Amino acid sequence: MKAVRTGVREWIATNDRGAVVKIGDAEAPEVFSPGELLQLAAATCAGLSIDHRLTYALGEDIHVTLEVEPERVAGENRYSAIDTVFSLDLSSLSGEELERLLEKVHEAIERSCTVKRTLDATAESRHRLVDRPLGQRSAE
């Protein structure tokens, strides 16, 4: 992955598979802020982790939406929690089936969601500057 600065507090990130995302200040139009991307990474990682559990229990055409509800720490410019709320129709499940699905969903997220596991382990974020003329790609 890489990101290129395109303006004041604006970047465009790409990956080798052709995906593109615009990143910028939280007040800027048509961009995701880094905080929003962190929230979405945590939420959608969980969603990807549980997808097969949901389709097995509720069918391939299950409609699911998610909302992210960050909990901010006042005065510290950070989050204390990133809550994800999945909305879907669970009415076809019995109480026992719902309980079993919730257990399987929790296990799948704990086992498979790399973002959650990283956040829970409090990963270190390191940064460095290197002198590299424009156009040279890093060997890293």
Secondary structure, 3 states (H helix, E strand, C coil): CEEEEEECCEEEEECCCCCEEEEECCCCCCCECHHHHHHHHHHHHHHHHHHHHHHHHHCCCCCCEEEEEEEEECCCCEEEEEEEEEECCCCCCCHHHHHHHHHHHHHHHHHHCHHHHHHHCCCCCCCCCCCCCCCCCCCC
